[in-house]
Every structure is written in C-alpha cells, then in structure tokens.
Amino acid sequence: MNFFKIIVGFLVLLLAVLGALMVYGIFVAAVKILFYLGIIAVVGAVAYKALRKPERSELGAWAPDLELEKTERLLEEVKSRRLTE
C-alpha cells in the first residue's frame, strides 16, 4: 500500500509539472502573438501615415505659396490698420 501511494504521488507530481508547463506554453504563445500583432499594427499605422493624402492644413507647412499668401494677407491687414489710425 505504501508503494502504491508513492507511485500515485509521483504520477500526481508529473501531471502537475506537465500542467504547469502547458499553462506556461499558452502564456508564452499569447505574448508572442500579441507582440507580432503589435508589430503589424505599428507597421500599418506608419504605412497609413506615409501613404494617405495630406490634408489642407498639413499642406500649409509644406507649400511655400500658401505661406506666402498668408503672409501677404497679414501684411495688407497691418498696412490697412496703420492707415486707418
């Protein structure tokens, strides 16, 4: 009977270790999948930002003609204010 308890104890210990390894493997696989999904999301966000059509407000910083028009309008407003004073 004592021998039977020792065998059952080792069997329970073996199953507990296998269960712990299984849980660890599932955790590692989940972290790995989340890591790759994060990389895919970052690459997608960068590609979206690089390939989308720029908005009108963003063109102001890159288009010298629009900046020149804004500056000319501001200069005209300042001149008209000085003349009316």
KOLNU-123432 format. One record per residue: x, y, z of N, C-alpha, C in turn; residue number from 1. Coordinates in nm, 3 decimals, padded with zeros to 5 digits. Each point is the difference from the previous one (the first is absolute). Example, Ala and Ser with C-alpha at 12.3 -4.5 7.8 and 13.67 -1.06 7.14 Angstrom:
REM residues 2
+---------+---------+---------+---------+---------+---------+---------+---------+---------+-----+
!   neast !  nnorth !     nup !  caeast ! canorth !    caup !   ceast !  cnorth !     cup !   i !
+---------+---------+---------+---------+---------+---------+---------+---------+---------+-----+
!  01.319 ! -00.569 !  00.780 ! -00.089 !  00.119 !  00.000 !  00.090 !  00.120 !  00.000 !   1 !
! -00.035 !  00.105 ! -00.072 !  00.082 !  00.119 !  00.006 ! -00.077 !  00.109 !  00.073 !   2 !
+---------+---------+---------+---------+---------+---------+---------+---------+---------+-----+
REM end
This chain:
REM residues 85
+---------+---------+---------+---------+---------+---------+---------+---------+---------+-----+
!   neast !  nnorth !     nup !  caeast ! canorth !    caup !   ceast !  cnorth !     cup !   i !
+---------+---------+---------+---------+---------+---------+---------+---------+---------+-----+
!  00.082 ! -00.119 !  00.000 ! -00.082 !  00.119 !  00.000 !  00.086 !  00.126 !  00.000 !   1 !
!  00.110 ! -00.005 !  00.075 !  00.090 !  00.114 !  00.005 !  00.061 !  00.026 ! -00.137 !   2 !
!  00.037 ! -00.108 ! -00.068 !  00.059 !  00.011 ! -00.134 ! -00.101 !  00.061 ! -00.098 !   3 !
! -00.125 ! -00.037 !  00.014 ! -00.106 !  00.052 ! -00.086 ! -00.016 !  00.152 !  00.021 !   4 !
!  00.010 !  00.047 !  00.124 ! -00.012 !  00.143 !  00.029 !  00.117 !  00.076 ! -00.061 !   5 !
!  00.117 ! -00.057 !  00.003 !  00.118 !  00.066 ! -00.059 ! -00.015 !  00.011 ! -00.151 !   6 !
! -00.046 ! -00.105 ! -00.064 ! -00.022 !  00.003 ! -00.145 ! -00.106 !  00.104 ! -00.035 !   7 !
! -00.109 !  00.003 !  00.072 ! -00.106 !  00.099 ! -00.026 !  00.052 !  00.141 !  00.026 !   8 !
!  00.080 !  00.017 !  00.102 !  00.059 !  00.132 !  00.030 !  00.089 !  00.048 ! -00.114 !   9 !
!  00.085 ! -00.088 ! -00.053 !  00.085 !  00.037 ! -00.114 ! -00.084 !  00.030 ! -00.123 !  10 !
! -00.105 ! -00.077 ! -00.020 ! -00.089 !  00.024 ! -00.114 ! -00.069 !  00.136 !  00.012 !  11 !
! -00.046 !  00.035 !  00.120 ! -00.063 !  00.131 !  00.023 !  00.102 !  00.112 ! -00.021 !  12 !
!  00.122 ! -00.020 !  00.050 !  00.105 !  00.099 ! -00.019 !  00.032 !  00.018 ! -00.148 !  13 !
!  00.009 ! -00.109 ! -00.073 !  00.027 !  00.006 ! -00.143 ! -00.111 !  00.074 ! -00.074 !  14 !
! -00.125 ! -00.030 !  00.033 ! -00.112 !  00.069 ! -00.064 ! -00.004 !  00.148 !  00.036 !  15 !
!  00.037 !  00.034 !  00.123 !  00.003 !  00.140 !  00.042 !  00.108 !  00.076 ! -00.078 !  16 !
!  00.116 ! -00.061 ! -00.017 !  00.108 !  00.063 ! -00.077 ! -00.042 !  00.016 ! -00.146 !  17 !
! -00.061 ! -00.102 ! -00.057 ! -00.047 !  00.011 ! -00.139 ! -00.107 !  00.108 ! -00.014 !  18 !
! -00.089 !  00.009 !  00.096 ! -00.102 !  00.105 ! -00.003 !  00.061 !  00.139 !  00.010 !  19 !
!  00.100 !  00.016 !  00.088 !  00.068 !  00.129 !  00.013 !  00.072 !  00.037 ! -00.129 !  20 !
!  00.065 ! -00.098 ! -00.062 !  00.067 !  00.026 ! -00.128 ! -00.101 !  00.037 ! -00.109 !  21 !
! -00.116 ! -00.063 !  00.003 ! -00.103 !  00.031 ! -00.099 ! -00.049 !  00.144 !  00.018 !  22 !
! -00.025 !  00.040 !  00.124 ! -00.045 !  00.137 !  00.027 !  00.108 !  00.099 ! -00.041 !  23 !
!  00.126 ! -00.031 !  00.032 !  00.111 !  00.086 ! -00.039 !  00.009 !  00.012 ! -00.153 !  24 !
! -00.017 ! -00.110 ! -00.071 !  00.005 !  00.002 ! -00.146 ! -00.112 !  00.083 ! -00.060 !  25 !
! -00.120 ! -00.010 !  00.058 ! -00.111 !  00.081 ! -00.049 !  00.029 !  00.148 !  00.024 !  26 !
!  00.055 !  00.033 !  00.116 !  00.034 !  00.139 !  00.030 !  00.105 !  00.053 ! -00.097 !  27 !
!  00.104 ! -00.077 ! -00.025 !  00.106 !  00.043 ! -00.091 ! -00.055 !  00.017 ! -00.142 !  28 !
! -00.085 ! -00.090 ! -00.043 ! -00.060 !  00.011 ! -00.133 ! -00.087 !  00.125 ! -00.011 !  29 !
! -00.076 !  00.031 !  00.105 ! -00.085 !  00.119 ! -00.002 !  00.085 !  00.127 ! -00.006 !  30 !
!  00.108 !  00.004 !  00.077 !  00.088 !  00.117 ! -00.003 !  00.064 !  00.013 ! -00.138 !  31 !
!  00.040 ! -00.109 ! -00.059 !  00.061 !  00.002 ! -00.133 ! -00.098 !  00.052 ! -00.105 !  32 !
! -00.124 ! -00.047 !  00.008 ! -00.102 !  00.045 ! -00.096 ! -00.027 !  00.149 !  00.020 !  33 !
! -00.011 !  00.045 !  00.124 ! -00.022 !  00.143 !  00.025 !  00.116 !  00.084 ! -00.049 !  34 !
!  00.122 ! -00.049 !  00.015 !  00.118 !  00.071 ! -00.050 ! -00.007 !  00.017 ! -00.151 !  35 !
! -00.030 ! -00.107 ! -00.072 ! -00.008 !  00.009 ! -00.146 ! -00.118 !  00.087 ! -00.044 !  36 !
! -00.112 ! -00.006 !  00.070 ! -00.112 !  00.089 ! -00.033 !  00.037 !  00.146 !  00.024 !  37 !
!  00.078 !  00.027 !  00.102 !  00.047 !  00.136 !  00.025 !  00.091 !  00.050 ! -00.110 !  38 !
!  00.089 ! -00.086 ! -00.047 !  00.089 !  00.038 ! -00.110 ! -00.082 !  00.028 ! -00.126 !  39 !
! -00.097 ! -00.085 ! -00.028 ! -00.085 !  00.020 ! -00.118 ! -00.078 !  00.131 !  00.013 !  40 !
! -00.050 !  00.032 !  00.119 ! -00.074 !  00.124 !  00.020 !  00.089 !  00.122 ! -00.019 !  41 !
!  00.122 ! -00.006 !  00.050 !  00.092 !  00.113 ! -00.017 !  00.035 !  00.019 ! -00.146 !  42 !
!  00.029 ! -00.108 ! -00.070 !  00.032 !  00.009 ! -00.143 ! -00.120 !  00.054 ! -00.077 !  43 !
! -00.119 ! -00.044 !  00.033 ! -00.120 !  00.050 ! -00.066 ! -00.022 !  00.148 !  00.025 !  44 !
!  00.021 !  00.045 !  00.124 ! -00.017 !  00.141 !  00.032 !  00.101 !  00.086 ! -00.075 !  45 !
!  00.124 ! -00.045 ! -00.006 !  00.103 !  00.075 ! -00.072 ! -00.032 !  00.003 ! -00.149 !  46 !
! -00.042 ! -00.111 ! -00.055 ! -00.034 ! -00.004 ! -00.143 ! -00.121 !  00.089 ! -00.028 !  47 !
! -00.099 ! -00.001 !  00.087 ! -00.116 !  00.086 ! -00.020 !  00.040 !  00.147 !  00.003 !  48 !
!  00.084 !  00.036 !  00.095 !  00.043 !  00.140 !  00.012 !  00.084 !  00.041 ! -00.120 !  49 !
!  00.080 ! -00.091 ! -00.051 !  00.088 !  00.033 ! -00.113 ! -00.076 !  00.005 ! -00.133 !  50 !
! -00.103 ! -00.081 ! -00.016 ! -00.065 ! -00.013 ! -00.129 ! -00.131 !  00.078 ! -00.014 !  51 !
! -00.052 !  00.055 !  00.108 ! -00.128 !  00.070 ! -00.013 !  00.020 !  00.137 ! -00.064 !  52 !
! -00.106 !  00.052 ! -00.057 !  00.004 !  00.130 ! -00.065 !  00.008 !  00.108 !  00.108 !  53 !
!  00.094 !  00.092 ! -00.011 !  00.012 !  00.103 !  00.105 ! -00.120 !  00.094 !  00.000 !  54 !
! -00.036 !  00.045 !  00.118 ! -00.113 !  00.091 !  00.013 !  00.043 !  00.142 ! -00.033 !  55 !
! -00.096 !  00.086 ! -00.016 !  00.029 !  00.139 ! -00.037 !  00.083 !  00.069 !  00.109 !  56 !
! -00.030 ! -00.028 !  00.126 !  00.075 !  00.065 !  00.108 !  00.146 ! -00.046 !  00.000 !  57 !
!  00.024 ! -00.123 ! -00.040 !  00.138 ! -00.049 ! -00.005 !  00.075 !  00.057 ! -00.119 !  58 !
! -00.072 !  00.035 ! -00.105 !  00.066 !  00.059 ! -00.117 !  00.057 !  00.137 !  00.032 !  59 !
! -00.057 !  00.071 !  00.095 !  00.048 !  00.133 !  00.034 !  00.144 ! -00.002 !  00.045 !  60 !
!  00.040 ! -00.102 !  00.069 !  00.138 ! -00.007 !  00.048 !  00.096 ! -00.039 ! -00.112 !  61 !
! -00.052 ! -00.063 ! -00.106 !  00.088 ! -00.048 ! -00.105 ! -00.009 !  00.083 ! -00.128 !  62 !
! -00.105 !  00.075 ! -00.018 ! -00.017 !  00.076 ! -00.123 !  00.040 !  00.145 !  00.024 !  63 !
!  00.111 !  00.044 ! -00.058 !  00.045 !  00.138 !  00.021 ! -00.099 !  00.102 ! -00.056 !  64 !
! -00.073 ! -00.033 ! -00.105 ! -00.096 !  00.094 ! -00.058 ! -00.110 !  00.035 !  00.099 !  65 !
! -00.051 ! -00.099 !  00.071 ! -00.105 !  00.026 !  00.099 !  00.052 !  00.085 !  00.115 !  66 !
!  00.121 ! -00.025 !  00.043 !  00.061 !  00.081 !  00.105 !  00.020 !  00.143 ! -00.048 !  67 !
!  00.040 !  00.017 ! -00.124 !  00.021 !  00.133 ! -00.056 ! -00.132 !  00.075 ! -00.008 !  68 !
! -00.107 ! -00.070 ! -00.040 ! -00.132 !  00.064 ! -00.005 ! -00.046 !  00.044 !  00.138 !  69 !
!  00.021 ! -00.084 !  00.100 ! -00.038 !  00.036 !  00.137 !  00.078 !  00.123 !  00.047 !  70 !
!  00.128 !  00.001 ! -00.030 !  00.085 !  00.112 !  00.043 ! -00.042 !  00.128 ! -00.070 !  71 !
! -00.032 ! -00.009 ! -00.128 ! -00.043 !  00.120 ! -00.074 ! -00.132 !  00.053 !  00.055 !  72 !
! -00.094 ! -00.088 !  00.031 ! -00.127 !  00.044 !  00.058 !  00.022 !  00.067 !  00.135 !  73 !
!  00.087 ! -00.056 !  00.082 !  00.029 !  00.058 !  00.130 !  00.064 !  00.137 ! -00.016 !  74 !
!  00.092 !  00.012 ! -00.095 !  00.066 !  00.128 ! -00.025 ! -00.101 !  00.105 ! -00.047 !  75 !
! -00.092 ! -00.040 ! -00.086 ! -00.103 !  00.094 ! -00.046 ! -00.089 !  00.044 !  00.115 !  76 !
! -00.035 ! -00.092 !  00.091 ! -00.082 !  00.036 !  00.115 !  00.073 !  00.098 !  00.090 !  77 !
!  00.129 ! -00.023 !  00.022 !  00.078 !  00.090 !  00.085 !  00.009 !  00.138 ! -00.064 !  78 !
!  00.022 !  00.004 ! -00.132 !  00.007 !  00.130 ! -00.070 ! -00.133 !  00.074 !  00.008 !  79 !
! -00.110 ! -00.074 ! -00.017 ! -00.130 !  00.066 !  00.003 ! -00.032 !  00.050 !  00.141 !  80 !
!  00.043 ! -00.068 !  00.103 ! -00.020 !  00.046 !  00.137 !  00.080 !  00.126 !  00.028 !  81 !
!  00.123 !  00.004 ! -00.052 !  00.084 !  00.117 !  00.023 ! -00.055 !  00.122 ! -00.073 !  82 !
! -00.056 ! -00.023 ! -00.120 ! -00.054 !  00.112 ! -00.075 ! -00.128 !  00.055 !  00.063 !  83 !
! -00.078 ! -00.087 !  00.065 ! -00.123 !  00.046 !  00.062 !  00.025 !  00.067 !  00.135 !  84 !
!  00.113 ! -00.021 !  00.060 !  00.029 !  00.060 !  00.132 !  00.037 !  00.144 ! -00.010 !  85 !
+---------+---------+---------+---------+---------+---------+---------+---------+---------+-----+
REM end
